[in-house]
């Protein structure tokens, strides 16, 4: 028996972080403004879509992009769009700079704070419904943050 045949959601796929860590469902890609922590763009894809492939949905029009190791594969796309990639390099990469990677990790704090409050489970079946739910969550998050940034 194959998992997609018995699954309730035919759009969900199997995603993996490593040989031992995998999940079934969807993956969320989010663009966060690094100064304010507001969510600028959000996209939901099946879990088998890599971070580098999903990045094209949420890349900004200009500026710098700070990302983790999953976005190394999107560096060429970032450069093609005229963006400045600030992506943490993998251990086996020749141009890895540990000091730069530590600095980027500290810089990504507002971005990671957004995810610390979110639930990792999805409620709905299908990409479109989950995309709508994440969009509504982003609006609510931004309104809550707006009250903190501008209390008057």
C-alpha positions as CSV (number, residue, x, y, z in Angstrom):
1,X,0.0,0.0,0.0
2,X,1.3,3.5,-0.9
3,X,0.8,6.5,1.4
4,X,-0.8,8.8,-1.2
5,X,-3.4,6.1,-2.0
6,X,-4.6,5.9,1.7
7,X,-4.2,9.6,2.5
8,X,-7.1,11.9,3.0
9,X,-5.3,14.7,1.1
10,X,-4.1,13.8,-2.4
11,X,-2.1,17.1,-2.6
12,X,0.0,16.4,0.4
13,X,3.5,14.9,-0.2
14,X,6.4,13.5,1.8
15,X,9.1,16.0,2.7
16,X,12.5,15.3,4.3
17,X,15.1,17.2,6.2
18,X,17.5,14.2,6.4
19,X,17.4,10.4,6.0
20,X,15.8,10.1,9.4
21,X,13.6,13.2,9.7
22,X,10.6,13.4,7.3
23,X,6.9,14.3,7.4
24,X,3.8,14.2,5.3
25,X,1.9,17.3,4.3
26,X,2.9,20.8,3.3
27,X,5.7,23.3,3.7
28,X,5.3,27.0,4.4
29,X,7.6,29.6,2.8
30,X,7.6,33.1,4.5
31,X,9.2,36.4,3.7
32,X,9.6,38.6,6.8
33,X,10.7,42.2,7.0
34,X,13.8,42.0,9.1
35,X,13.4,45.4,10.8
36,X,9.8,45.2,11.9
37,X,9.2,41.4,11.9
38,X,6.1,41.8,9.7
39,X,5.2,39.0,7.3
40,X,5.5,40.3,3.8
41,X,4.7,37.2,1.7
42,X,3.6,33.7,2.4
43,X,3.4,30.6,0.2
44,X,2.3,27.0,0.9
45,X,3.7,24.1,-1.2
46,X,3.6,20.3,-0.9
47,X,6.3,19.1,1.4
48,X,8.4,17.6,-1.4
49,X,9.2,21.1,-2.7
50,X,12.6,22.2,-1.5
51,X,13.2,25.5,0.2
52,X,15.2,26.7,-2.8
53,X,12.3,26.0,-5.1
54,X,9.8,27.5,-2.8
55,X,11.9,30.7,-2.4
56,X,10.9,32.0,-5.8
57,X,7.3,32.5,-4.4
58,X,8.4,34.8,-1.6
59,X,11.6,36.6,-2.8
60,X,11.3,40.4,-2.4
61,X,11.7,42.8,-5.3
62,X,14.9,44.3,-4.0
63,X,17.3,44.3,-1.0
64,X,19.0,41.5,0.9
65,X,17.7,38.1,1.6
66,X,18.8,36.3,4.9
67,X,18.2,32.6,4.8
68,X,19.2,29.3,6.4
69,X,21.0,26.4,4.7
70,X,17.9,25.3,2.9
71,X,18.1,28.4,0.6
72,X,21.6,27.8,-0.7
73,X,20.1,26.4,-3.9
74,X,18.3,29.7,-4.5
75,X,21.4,31.9,-4.4
76,X,21.6,32.0,-8.3
77,X,18.0,33.0,-8.5
78,X,18.6,35.8,-5.9
79,X,21.5,37.1,-7.9
80,X,19.5,36.9,-11.1
81,X,16.8,39.1,-9.5
82,X,19.4,41.6,-8.3
83,X,19.1,40.7,-4.7
84,X,21.9,40.4,-2.1
85,X,22.0,36.8,-0.8
86,X,22.9,36.5,2.9
87,X,22.5,32.7,3.2
88,X,24.2,30.5,5.7
89,X,26.4,28.1,3.8
90,X,26.6,24.4,4.3
91,X,29.6,22.8,6.1
92,X,30.9,21.2,2.9
93,X,30.9,24.4,0.8
94,X,34.3,25.8,-0.2
95,X,33.4,29.5,0.4
96,X,31.9,28.9,3.9
97,X,32.8,31.6,6.4
98,X,31.9,30.6,10.0
99,X,32.1,34.2,11.3
100,X,29.8,35.5,8.6
101,X,27.3,32.6,9.2
102,X,27.2,33.4,12.9
103,X,26.5,37.1,12.1
104,X,23.7,36.1,9.7
105,X,22.2,33.8,12.3
106,X,22.0,36.7,14.8
107,X,20.5,38.9,12.1
108,X,17.7,36.4,11.4
109,X,16.3,36.7,15.0
110,X,13.2,38.7,14.1
111,X,12.4,36.1,11.3
112,X,12.8,33.2,13.7
113,X,10.6,34.9,16.3
114,X,7.7,34.9,13.9
115,X,7.9,31.1,13.7
116,X,8.2,30.5,17.4
117,X,4.6,31.5,17.9
118,X,3.1,29.5,15.1
119,X,1.6,26.0,15.0
120,X,3.3,23.6,12.6
121,X,0.1,21.6,11.9
122,X,-2.3,22.3,9.0
123,X,-6.1,22.2,9.4
124,X,-7.3,21.9,5.9
125,X,-7.0,19.6,2.9
126,X,-5.3,21.0,-0.2
127,X,-2.7,23.7,-1.0
128,X,-5.3,26.5,-1.7
129,X,-7.1,26.2,1.6
130,X,-3.9,26.1,3.6
131,X,-2.5,29.0,1.6
132,X,-5.6,31.0,2.6
133,X,-5.3,30.0,6.2
134,X,-1.6,31.1,6.3
135,X,-2.5,34.4,4.6
136,X,-5.1,35.1,7.2
137,X,-2.6,34.2,9.9
138,X,-0.1,36.6,8.4
139,X,-2.7,39.4,8.4
140,X,-3.6,38.8,12.1
141,X,0.1,38.6,13.0
142,X,0.8,41.9,11.2
143,X,-2.1,43.6,13.0
144,X,-0.9,42.4,16.4
145,X,2.6,43.6,15.6
146,X,1.2,46.9,14.3
147,X,-0.4,47.6,17.8
148,X,3.1,47.0,19.4
149,X,5.0,49.1,16.8
150,X,2.5,52.0,16.8
151,X,0.5,51.9,20.1
152,X,-1.3,55.2,19.4
